């Protein structure tokens, strides 16, 4: 779709392209799940392996993608496609698929039942808490290690600080003694007959 149409046509074209990319991504993920099964995972019954793509077809696809990218960059430079359009579509795509733990699969968010939505959010929360717990343990361990490694330096710093304070107090006492001696010397010099 060219840059001359209205914002609605552009947004429809972007939505259509996004849907096509999501569909293709889903097919590739299912194919990969068949070709490279994960231990303990299940593959949906509707999964089909995609046919092998030869190097000539890949070269053609790369050139088409490069041409499309050049066109998108041209339109972006001329104000046709704004970064906000990309951000909006990325957010839409991110909201589009949701991991459902019971099915062990990603499903379109629009097709989820309320219980599946709740299970998905609960799963995300549990994953986040597990990461947080793991990171907390790692940080605690690192802090303990750093404390052990720097304990000698901390003791030495305390010792040097005490020595420094002692030297300052000694210097202050020396200044007081010197000024006292100077006053006494002056007093004696004025009180002695001369």
ABEGO torsion letter per residue (X at the ends): XBAABBAAAAAAAAAAAAAAAAAAAAAAAAAAAAABBBBGBBBBAABBBBBBBBAAAAAAAAAAAAAAAAAAAAAAAAGABBAAAAAAAAAAAAAABBBBAAAGBBBBAAABBAAAAAAAAAAAAAAAAAAAAAAAAAAAAAAAAAAAAAAAAAAAAAAAAAAAAAAAAAAAAAAAAAAAAAAAAAAAAAABBX
